[in-house]
């Protein structure tokens, strides 16, 4: 019954969800008319001043609108099929005395390093799937979203791994756009209050344009500042309230790789593309490096850099690595603590207490140069599939 109620609410919400988007676009269209027609052509008398206003106005307006619609139309990133329970897994899950044991067993073959608060595998009951790291279920979208930040009614979309860059750029260009309007209309706003003769229609448009631009500019600064803080610390809005739980416990800084690497993970390696509304986000939204530089280890597959090869991903490996990273395989290893000197372009090979080779990917241990390392491997699994502690 609850499922039918949820579908009914979703059916009602979908058309209503576009109402905030319509409002924002209506304000944007009106602001264009008020600035270009009313201010520049009706009120500004100096042709040079008018040309300067129009030349600088249009890039701000275009970048603002493109970023906004990119955030609306771009998928936030949805979970690949291999995380969903198969029909056979579903039967086991529904018939098991303790369904969580079935979920924990299936999760052994998936690249996961975070857990529920009780240290069990994170499982989404509505989607019937194991949650990848940093993903959450959105009750509005009725599905799980990769690296979910929040559901934003102003873009009628979830903000997640796939469109987070566009959302931040939307905030950035919104501030530039509204600040530009505020400063360039200030002169004519003062004229209006100073009693200078101005057309009544023009006066009202300029008055409201100034107030609306100033109001949005001030209000957006706090939101943009908050998301700058999240980006620099490699957190989502949800993670800022409750940190992800790792083997060692909850840790809000669990995915913090250093400020520059954190920024690159969202905006990409090419700095000149950071301000452009084009997709440059690193990785695949499923696998993330951790602050301890320990990647999840897959029992039957290969993990390279921060790119995990699953069927749904088409991104090239080169695009998913940070500049200092060199891709190399990570193989299964038993839990151990080891210390050794390693060089660039090599993979550290040691032997654990049981005489088995232990392989460490260079990208997971150092950024560059020679260092003495102490690398603990926790939550690893052997080839047999048995979980080791």
C-alpha positions as CSV (number, residue, x, y, z in Angstrom):
1,X,0.0,0.0,0.0
2,X,2.9,2.3,0.9
3,X,4.5,1.6,-2.5
4,X,1.3,2.6,-4.3
5,X,1.0,5.8,-2.2
6,X,4.7,6.6,-3.0
7,X,4.1,6.1,-6.8
8,X,0.9,8.3,-6.6
9,X,2.8,11.1,-4.8
10,X,5.6,10.8,-7.4
11,X,3.1,11.1,-10.2
12,X,1.7,14.3,-8.6
13,X,5.1,15.7,-7.8
14,X,6.6,15.3,-11.2
15,X,4.6,18.1,-13.0
16,X,4.7,20.3,-9.9
17,X,8.4,19.9,-9.7
18,X,8.8,22.1,-12.8
19,X,7.1,25.0,-11.1
20,X,10.3,26.4,-9.3
21,X,12.2,26.0,-12.6
22,X,9.5,28.0,-14.4
23,X,9.8,30.7,-11.8
24,X,13.6,31.0,-12.1
25,X,13.4,31.1,-15.9
26,X,10.6,33.7,-15.8
27,X,12.8,35.9,-13.6
28,X,15.8,35.3,-15.9
29,X,13.8,36.3,-19.0
30,X,12.3,39.3,-17.3
31,X,15.8,40.4,-16.1
32,X,17.1,40.2,-19.6
33,X,14.3,42.4,-20.9
34,X,14.6,44.9,-18.0
35,X,18.4,45.1,-18.4
36,X,18.9,45.1,-22.2
37,X,15.7,46.9,-23.3
38,X,14.7,49.1,-20.4
39,X,18.1,50.0,-18.9
40,X,20.5,49.9,-21.8
41,X,18.4,51.1,-24.7
42,X,15.8,53.3,-22.9
43,X,17.8,54.7,-20.0
44,X,21.5,54.7,-20.9
45,X,22.2,57.7,-23.1
46,X,25.9,57.3,-23.6
47,X,26.5,54.8,-26.5
48,X,29.9,53.8,-25.2
49,X,28.5,53.1,-21.8
50,X,25.6,51.1,-23.4
51,X,28.0,49.0,-25.5
52,X,30.2,48.2,-22.5
53,X,27.2,47.2,-20.4
54,X,25.9,44.9,-23.2
55,X,29.2,43.3,-24.1
56,X,29.9,42.2,-20.5
57,X,26.3,41.4,-19.7
58,X,25.7,38.7,-22.3
59,X,28.6,36.3,-21.3
60,X,27.4,36.4,-17.7
61,X,23.8,35.7,-18.8
62,X,24.8,32.9,-21.1
63,X,27.1,31.1,-18.6
64,X,24.4,31.4,-15.9
65,X,21.7,29.9,-18.1
66,X,23.9,27.2,-19.6
67,X,25.1,26.0,-16.2
68,X,21.5,26.1,-14.8
69,X,20.1,24.0,-17.6
70,X,23.1,21.6,-17.5
71,X,22.3,21.0,-13.8
72,X,18.7,20.4,-14.7
73,X,19.1,18.1,-17.6
74,X,22.3,16.2,-16.6
75,X,21.8,12.9,-14.8
76,X,23.2,13.0,-11.3
77,X,24.5,9.5,-11.8
78,X,22.6,6.3,-11.2
79,X,23.9,3.0,-9.7
80,X,25.1,0.4,-12.3
81,X,23.3,-2.9,-12.6
82,X,25.9,-5.0,-10.9
83,X,24.9,-3.5,-7.5
84,X,21.3,-4.7,-7.9
85,X,20.2,-8.1,-6.5
86,X,19.6,-10.7,-9.2
87,X,16.5,-12.8,-9.1
88,X,18.5,-15.6,-7.5
89,X,19.9,-13.2,-4.9
90,X,16.4,-11.8,-4.3
91,X,15.1,-15.3,-3.5
92,X,17.9,-15.9,-1.1
93,X,17.3,-12.5,0.5
94,X,13.6,-13.0,1.0
95,X,13.9,-16.6,2.3
96,X,16.9,-16.1,4.6
97,X,16.5,-16.1,8.3
98,X,18.8,-13.1,8.5
99,X,18.6,-11.2,5.1
100,X,21.5,-9.0,6.1
101,X,23.9,-12.0,6.0
102,X,22.9,-12.5,2.3
103,X,23.6,-8.9,1.6
104,X,26.9,-9.0,3.4
105,X,27.9,-12.1,1.4
106,X,27.0,-10.5,-2.0
107,X,28.9,-7.3,-1.1
108,X,32.2,-9.2,-0.8
109,X,32.5,-9.0,-4.6
110,X,31.8,-5.3,-4.8
111,X,34.2,-2.3,-4.4
112,X,32.8,-0.9,-1.1
113,X,34.6,0.6,1.8
114,X,31.8,2.3,3.8
115,X,29.1,0.7,5.9
116,X,25.9,1.4,7.8
117,X,26.2,2.8,11.3
118,X,26.0,-0.8,12.7
119,X,28.9,-1.8,10.4
120,X,26.6,-3.9,8.2
121,X,26.5,-3.5,4.4
122,X,24.4,-0.5,3.3
123,X,21.3,-1.9,1.5
124,X,18.5,0.0,-0.2
125,X,15.2,-1.8,0.4
126,X,13.1,0.2,-2.2
127,X,15.7,-0.3,-5.0
128,X,16.7,-3.8,-3.9
129,X,20.3,-3.0,-4.3
130,X,23.6,-2.7,-2.4
131,X,24.5,1.0,-2.1
132,X,27.9,2.0,-3.6
133,X,30.0,4.3,-1.4
134,X,28.6,7.8,-1.0
135,X,25.3,6.9,-2.8
136,X,21.9,7.5,-1.2
137,X,18.3,6.9,-2.0
138,X,16.3,10.0,-3.1
139,X,12.6,9.8,-2.1
140,X,11.7,12.4,-4.7
141,X,13.5,10.6,-7.6
142,X,12.5,7.2,-6.3
143,X,16.0,5.8,-6.9
144,X,19.5,5.8,-5.5
145,X,21.9,8.5,-6.7
146,X,25.7,8.3,-6.9
147,X,27.5,10.6,-4.4
148,X,24.1,12.2,-3.7
149,X,24.4,15.8,-2.4
150,X,20.8,16.8,-2.1
151,X,17.6,17.0,-4.1
152,X,17.2,20.6,-5.3
153,X,13.7,21.8,-6.2
154,X,15.2,24.8,-8.1
155,X,16.7,22.5,-10.7
156,X,14.0,19.8,-10.3
157,X,16.7,17.2,-10.1
158,X,19.0,15.5,-7.7
159,X,22.5,17.0,-7.3
160,X,25.0,14.2,-7.4
161,X,28.2,13.0,-8.9
162,X,27.2,13.6,-12.5
163,X,25.9,17.2,-12.2
164,X,27.6,18.6,-9.1
165,X,30.1,20.6,-11.1
166,X,27.2,22.2,-13.1
167,X,25.4,23.0,-9.8
168,X,28.4,24.7,-8.3
169,X,29.0,26.7,-11.6
170,X,25.3,27.6,-11.6
171,X,25.7,29.2,-8.1
172,X,29.0,30.8,-9.2
173,X,27.6,32.4,-12.4
174,X,24.3,33.3,-10.6
175,X,26.4,35.4,-8.2
176,X,28.4,37.0,-11.0
177,X,25.3,37.7,-13.0
178,X,23.3,39.3,-10.1
179,X,26.4,41.3,-8.8
180,X,27.0,42.7,-12.3
181,X,23.4,43.8,-12.6
182,X,23.4,45.3,-9.1
183,X,26.5,47.4,-9.7
184,X,25.6,48.6,-13.2
185,X,22.0,49.5,-12.2
186,X,23.1,51.3,-9.0
187,X,23.7,54.6,-10.8
188,X,20.2,54.6,-12.2
189,X,18.7,53.4,-9.0
190,X,20.2,56.4,-7.2
191,X,18.9,58.7,-10.0
192,X,15.4,57.4,-9.3
193,X,15.6,58.1,-5.6
194,X,17.3,61.4,-6.2
195,X,14.2,62.7,-8.0
196,X,15.8,62.9,-11.5
197,X,13.3,62.8,-14.3
198,X,13.0,59.2,-15.6
199,X,10.2,57.4,-17.4
200,X,7.8,55.8,-14.9
201,X,7.9,52.4,-16.6
202,X,11.7,52.5,-16.8
203,X,12.0,53.5,-13.2
204,X,9.9,50.7,-11.9
205,X,11.7,48.1,-13.9
206,X,15.1,49.4,-12.8
207,X,14.0,49.6,-9.2
208,X,12.8,46.0,-9.1
209,X,15.8,44.8,-11.1
210,X,18.2,46.3,-8.6
211,X,16.3,44.9,-5.6
212,X,15.9,41.4,-7.1
213,X,19.5,41.2,-8.2
214,X,20.9,42.5,-4.9
215,X,18.6,40.1,-2.9
216,X,19.7,37.0,-4.9
217,X,23.3,38.0,-4.8
218,X,23.4,38.3,-1.1
219,X,21.5,35.1,-0.5
220,X,23.5,33.0,-2.9
221,X,26.9,33.9,-1.4
222,X,26.2,31.8,1.7
223,X,25.1,28.8,-0.3
224,X,28.0,29.1,-2.7
225,X,30.4,29.4,0.2
226,X,29.0,26.3,1.8
227,X,29.5,24.3,-1.4
228,X,33.0,25.6,-1.8
229,X,33.7,24.3,1.7
230,X,32.3,20.9,0.8
231,X,34.3,20.7,-2.4
232,X,37.6,21.7,-0.7
233,X,36.9,19.0,2.0
234,X,35.5,16.3,-0.4
235,X,32.2,16.1,1.3
236,X,28.6,16.1,0.1
237,X,25.9,17.9,2.0
238,X,24.6,14.7,3.5
239,X,28.2,13.7,4.6
240,X,28.6,17.1,6.2
241,X,25.7,16.2,8.6
242,X,26.6,12.6,9.1
243,X,30.0,11.3,8.1
244,X,30.4,8.0,6.2
245,X,31.2,5.0,8.3
246,X,34.4,3.1,7.5
247,X,36.0,0.1,9.1
248,X,37.5,2.4,11.8
249,X,34.2,4.2,12.4
250,X,32.4,7.4,11.2
251,X,34.8,9.9,9.6
252,X,33.7,13.1,7.8
253,X,37.2,13.4,6.4
254,X,37.3,9.8,5.1
255,X,37.4,10.9,1.4
256,X,39.5,14.0,1.9
257,X,42.5,13.8,-0.4
258,X,43.9,17.3,0.1
259,X,42.3,20.5,-1.2
260,X,43.7,20.5,-4.7
261,X,43.0,16.8,-5.3
262,X,39.5,17.4,-3.9
263,X,38.8,20.2,-6.3
264,X,40.2,18.2,-9.2
265,X,37.9,15.3,-8.4
266,X,34.9,17.5,-9.1
267,X,36.3,19.9,-11.7
268,X,38.9,17.7,-13.5
269,X,42.6,18.0,-14.2
270,X,42.4,20.8,-16.8
271,X,42.2,24.0,-14.8
272,X,41.1,26.1,-17.8
273,X,38.0,23.9,-18.0
274,X,37.0,24.5,-14.4
275,X,34.9,27.5,-15.2
276,X,33.3,25.9,-18.3
277,X,30.0,24.1,-18.1
278,X,31.4,20.9,-19.6
279,X,31.7,17.5,-17.9
280,X,35.2,17.1,-16.5
281,X,34.5,15.3,-13.2
282,X,37.0,12.5,-12.5
283,X,36.1,8.8,-11.8
284,X,32.9,6.9,-12.3
285,X,30.9,7.9,-9.3
286,X,31.2,4.4,-7.8
287,X,34.8,4.0,-6.5
288,X,36.6,6.7,-4.5
289,X,40.0,7.0,-3.1
290,X,40.0,7.4,0.7
291,X,42.0,9.7,3.0
292,X,44.1,6.7,4.1
293,X,44.9,6.0,0.4
294,X,43.2,2.6,0.6
295,X,41.1,1.7,-2.4
296,X,38.4,-1.1,-2.2
297,X,39.7,-4.4,-3.4
298,X,37.6,-6.6,-5.7
299,X,37.9,-10.3,-5.5
300,X,37.5,-11.2,-9.1
301,X,38.4,-8.0,-10.9
302,X,40.8,-5.2,-11.5
303,X,40.8,-1.8,-9.9
304,X,43.0,0.9,-11.6
305,X,43.7,4.2,-10.0
306,X,40.2,5.4,-9.0
307,X,38.6,3.7,-12.0
308,X,36.7,0.5,-11.5
309,X,35.8,-1.3,-14.7
310,X,32.1,-2.1,-14.7
311,X,30.0,-2.6,-17.7
312,X,28.0,0.6,-17.5
313,X,31.1,2.9,-17.6
314,X,32.5,4.2,-20.8
315,X,35.0,6.8,-19.5
316,X,38.6,6.3,-20.4
317,X,41.0,5.5,-17.6
318,X,43.2,8.5,-18.4
319,X,40.3,10.9,-17.7
320,X,39.6,9.3,-14.3
321,X,43.0,9.8,-12.8
322,X,44.5,12.7,-11.0
323,X,47.6,14.1,-12.6
324,X,50.1,12.4,-10.3
325,X,48.5,9.0,-10.5
326,X,49.8,6.1,-12.5
327,X,47.4,3.3,-13.1
328,X,48.5,-0.2,-12.0
329,X,46.6,-3.3,-10.9
330,X,45.6,-4.0,-7.3
331,X,45.5,-7.6,-6.4
332,X,44.0,-9.4,-3.4
333,X,46.0,-9.2,-0.3
334,X,45.6,-10.6,3.2
335,X,45.5,-8.2,6.1
336,X,48.9,-7.0,7.0
337,X,51.0,-4.1,8.1
338,X,54.2,-3.5,6.1
339,X,57.0,-1.0,5.9
340,X,59.3,-0.4,2.9
341,X,60.9,2.1,0.6
342,X,59.3,2.3,-2.8
343,X,60.0,4.3,-6.0
344,X,57.9,6.0,-8.6
345,X,56.5,3.7,-11.4
346,X,56.7,0.6,-9.3
347,X,54.4,-1.6,-7.3
348,X,55.4,-2.5,-3.8
349,X,55.5,-6.3,-3.3
350,X,55.9,-7.7,0.2
351,X,55.2,-10.9,1.9
352,X,52.8,-11.2,4.8
353,X,53.1,-13.4,7.8
354,X,51.6,-16.4,5.8
355,X,54.2,-16.1,3.0
356,X,51.7,-14.7,0.4
357,X,52.6,-11.8,-1.8
358,X,51.0,-8.6,-1.0
359,X,50.6,-6.0,-3.8
360,X,50.1,-2.3,-3.2
361,X,49.2,0.1,-6.0
362,X,51.6,3.0,-6.0
363,X,48.7,5.5,-6.5
364,X,47.2,4.3,-3.2
365,X,50.4,4.8,-1.2
366,X,52.3,7.9,-2.3
367,X,51.9,10.8,-4.6
368,X,55.5,10.9,-5.7
369,X,59.1,10.4,-4.6
370,X,60.5,7.8,-2.2
371,X,58.8,7.4,1.2
372,X,58.9,5.0,4.1
373,X,55.4,3.6,4.3
374,X,53.3,1.8,6.9
375,X,50.3,0.5,5.0
376,X,47.5,-1.3,6.9
377,X,45.1,-3.3,4.7
378,X,41.7,-3.6,6.4
379,X,38.5,-5.2,5.2
380,X,40.3,-7.2,2.5
381,X,39.1,-10.4,1.0
382,X,41.1,-13.3,-0.4
383,X,40.5,-15.1,-3.7
384,X,38.4,-17.7,-1.9
385,X,35.8,-15.0,-1.2
386,X,36.1,-15.4,2.6
387,X,36.1,-12.1,4.5
388,X,39.2,-11.5,6.5
389,X,39.7,-9.3,9.5
